[in-house]
Amino acid sequence: MEKSLLLLCFLAFFTACSDDSENQAVGDDNQLPVGNKVVLLKVDLLTNTFEGGKELTFPEDDAFTLVYDYNPPGDFGDITLIYEEVSQPVFAGGIVWAGMGEMTYPESIDAAETFSTINNPVSQPDESDFVLVSVDEPATSPFLSEIDYDAIWTSVNNLAVVKEYRHSNPESKVSLFLYTPSVGVGDPADWDWFVILKN
């Protein structure tokens, strides 16, 4: 009798869990919530070649503001981009005078080949929808004063993740960050744009 009672309790519990799972999976969109995500897409400064990226997950928040913590390189410096509303890093990297810093967060990025592509490129947002995240004034940097938005966007506009993010959050701004790990006698061939999108 005890075994039968335990079996019935187990079946009732299992059935309740199954019903909860089905209720979560079948919503208005017939899909689970995607969560609060930000994607970093790395684009070579000189060639505008997409080099890979990383999708990051954060605590839930509808807003997205990027601020930075910058330590200028006397010899060694660094910069951290912070998702202000949740107080978590989005990017961090070293900056070396007459040398070469490296990205420290995320620790790695996924290779370009791992990103699915689409046949119909995503339309480029208006130039006013791009936000430059920079410690330098555009007037004093040739790479910031004459940004080739078309070339940068064309390098990522055929990625499925870009379509997904722009579809789920079409009003969001597209953040652009130029990472310069080498400065002073730094080589622009070492520099990269990061296109940053929030879903």
N, C-alpha and C positions, 0 to 999 in steps of 0.2 A: 504493500500500500504506500509506504514512504517513497519507494522508487517511482511509483506511478505519479505521485504528487510532485516530486522533484522534476520529473520529465515534463509534466503539464506546465509547471512554472517556467521551465527553460524554454518550451515552445512559445508560451505567451510572451516572454521577454524577447525572444528572437523575432517574432511577428511584429511586435511594437517597434523594434529597431529597424526592421525592413520598411515599415510604413513611414517612419521618420525619414529614411534615406530617400524614398520615392518622393515624399513631399518636398524635400530640399532640391531634388534634381528637376522637378517639374514646376517651374515658376512661370512668370509672364513671358519670359524669353526662352523657356525650355532649356535653361542652362544655369549652372551654378554661378554665383558672383565671382568676378575675376580678382577681386582684392585691389589694393592700392599699389600700383607698380609704376616704376620709372625705368626707362631704357636709355642706356648710353650707347651711341653709335659713333665709332671712331673713323674719321676721314682724314687721309693724308693731306697736309696743308698745300703742298706743291702740286700733287698729281690729282687731287680730289678723288682718290681711290678709297672705297669702303674697305676697311681693314678688320672689322669685327665689332663686337659689342657685348653688352651685359645687361640683363634684365634684373632689377632689384625689387624686392618686396618690402613694403613698409606698413606700419600701423595705419588703420583707416583714417583718412582725412581727405576732404574734397579739395582743399586749397593746396597750392604748390608754389612756394617761394624759395628761390635759391639765394643764399647768402654765402659769403666766403670768409675764411680765416686765413690771412696771408702773412707769411714771414718772409720779407724780402731777402734775397741772397746777398749777404756780405761776401761770403764764399758759398755757404749752403743755406738754402731757404726751402720753403714749401708752401703749398696751398691746399686747402680743404674746402670743397663745396659742401654746404650743409642744407638739407631739406628743413627749412626753418620751422614749419608747423609741427614736425615730429622730432626735431632736434637730433637727426641722424645724418651721417655722412652719405653723400652720393658719389664723391670722387675725392681722392687725395693723392698728391704726388710731390716729389722733391724737385727743387729747382737749384741748379748748380752754376755758379759763375765760372766760366771757362772750364766747364766739365759737363757731365750728363747726369741729370736726376732720373728717377723712374717712378712710375705709378705705383702707389702702395695700397690704394683701395679704389675699386675692387682689386683683389690680389692678382686676378687674371681676367682676360676677356675671352669670349667665345670666338672662334675663328669665323671669318666671313662665310665660309662654305657651309657652316651649320645653320645659317639663316635662310628660311624659305623665301622664295621670290614669287612675284605675281606677274601676270602678263600685262595688266593695265596699270601704269604708274600712278601714284597718288598725286593729285594736283598740288602744286606748290602754294603754300599759304602766302598771303600778302606780306610784303616786306615789313609792314608794321606789326605783324604777328610773330616776328623773330625778336628775341631778347638777347642782347649780348651780355654775358657774364664775364667781367674783366676787371682787373685791378689797374690796367693801363687805360689812358685816355685815347680814344680813337684818333684824335688829332696828332698824337705823337708817335703812332705806330702805323706804318704803311699797310700792314696786314689787317688792321682793324678799321682803317679809314676807307678802304676800298674792298669790302667783303663781297665776294662773288656768290651771292645767295643762290643763283641758278645752278652753279656748278656743284655747290655743296649739297643742295636738295636733290639734284639729279643722281648723285652717288648713292642715295638711300631710298629714293622714291619707289623702287620696285621691290621693297622688302615687305613681306606679309605683316611683320610686326608694326611697321609704319602705318599700313592700312588699318590694322586693328586699333591702334592707339588713336589715330585721327578720326576713325569712325566712332569710337566710344567717347571721345572727348574733343569734338571738332572746334570748340571755342578756346582750347588751351593754347598758350604761347609755345613756340619752339625755342628752347634755350640753346645758345651757341657759346661754347667755351673753347678758347684756344689755349691748349696746354703747351708751354714752352719749357721743357726740362733743361735746356741749355740756354744760357743768356750770356751777355758780355760779348764774347767771340762765338756765341752759339750759332749752330747751323740750322736754318729753317727747314732743312730736309729731315730734321729730327722732330719737328713740331707737328701737332695734329689738332684738328677740330674735333670736338665732341658735340654731336647733336643730341640733345636731351629732351625726351618726350615723357609726359605723364598720361596714363590711361584714364 
